[in-house]
């Protein structure tokens, strides 16, 4: 069920992602600035578990999932910028922008439409809470966003692979990797391979 809090989280995710793309496209946002945002976010997360910080705590009260509030507040936003920094450093600007668009648009749409309209269990992971309609909608939305920066085959295959990877839920030492990290890296890697070899 799509709660108001979760809808707000996904709209925020989309807005931050689009803002990041615009700032990076016009060379206003540098890799160093993204790295500093990660450091500040990490420190704020650590402190918010112990004390109330102006702005940060109120922000978390409004948008953070309850299960994360006491364990890793701000995790989604921190990993969003970790994933963003990695694709900025690993790939050319066009692929990095396209990968961030898949994360911003595809990931948000898959959650919103999957939870609102989804009924079919996901063929890529039957145990996942993420339903097939969400994966398909996220793929199409991510493809549309990525196609602004890379050719259609790269955009579609990158978006599709990223949405499938999100559903598969990749683990590392029994800890599930955050999809804000997985989605842009998978999208960027597939786009790079398609560009190089197809």
SULJO-V416283 format. One record per run of one state. SS is the DSSP state (h for helix, s for strand, l for the rest). FROM is the first residue (numbers start at 1). LEN is the number of residues. If there is no record, write none. Layout:
# SULJO-V416283
ss from len
SS FROM LEN
SS FROM LEN
This chain:
# SULJO-V416283
ss from len
l 1 3
h 4 22
l 26 5
h 31 18
l 49 7
h 56 8
l 64 2
h 66 4
l 70 5
h 75 16
l 91 2
h 93 25
l 118 14
h 132 15
l 147 5
h 152 17
l 169 2
s 171 2
l 173 2
s 175 2
l 177 2
h 179 19
l 198 1
